[in-house]
Amino acid sequence: MAGRRAADRTPARGDRTHGGGGWVPLALGDGLLSGGRTYFGVGAAWFKGEADALGIAFPELRERYALLEDTLRLARQTWSGDTAPFEGKRVRAAYPLSNPRPLSSPRPRILVGGDGPKRTLPLVAEYADAWNVITSPSRIDGHRDRLRGMFERIGRSFDELEVTALDPEDLRSDEIAGYRWTPRFEVERLAEWRKRGVDHVIVNIDADPPNLRRFGTDVIQAVA
């Protein structure tokens, strides 16, 4: 949300490549380049068309969830400084060393994307510092209430979690015929998200430099 310190919040990556654990050193490098502001965003993946187009393996859902949980466990162990051998369901690491150490303390923030109540949300409750969901302001409360209950069951405070959202109704002009983004639309939309207590919102706009400058002056300054 505008008004918070800028961070490199990489969108959640589907954990289907690099043997699961390969994302951990990549996130560390990203964190060093960003001065420690990176988020480690992962999810179980859903966009098979993108994977096929890029030649990336896209295993069945059960396998992707196994890789996701192994990656979350390995990331937390690696960034804690624990170099003991790691044995997951699909991922093994003989000496999970983080060298250099992350700039952020105690580690890069771990973001898990998704809203599946059976598998994704329990992983958010167990491992995540931040959560991303594709939803609308009118629907966020239902997702959050389910997740809050899972936090309570494992004895964790829900206040520890940063809630983030990707707004599906805020699309680029090439995705909906006749749609035209305006600063007024964005300001009103972000006001709705703020009322719902969402920490930050991911929006999509045309990436022309003049449009981005307009977003900074007409939107960010209005809601900061």
LINJOTA-V924971 format. One line per field, one symbol per residue. phi: phi as a letter, one per 20 degrees, with the letter a starting at -180 (. if undefined). burial: b if it has 16 or more other ideal C-beta (glycine too) atoms within 10 Angstrom, else e. A space follows every 50 residues. Layout:
phi->???
burial->???
This chain:
phi->.goeffceefggefeccmmnfffffffffffffemnefdedcbembefgf fffemdfcffggfffffffgfffffffffeneefgdcdfcdcbfbfedbf fgffceagfedddpcffecffffffeceebcdceacgfdffffffffgff fffdmdffffeeecbdefeddffeecfnfcfcgfgffffffffffemefb cecdcfefgfffffffeedgffdf
burial->ebeeeebebbebbbbbbbebbebbeebbebbeebeebbbbbbbbbeeeee beeeeeebeeeeebbbbbbbbbbbbbbbbeeeeeebebebbebeebebee ebebeebbbbbbbbbeeeebbbbbbbbbbbbbbbbebeebeebbeebeeb beeeeeeeeebbbbbbbeebeeeeeeeeeebebeebbebbeebbebebeb bebebeeeeeeeebbeeebbeebe
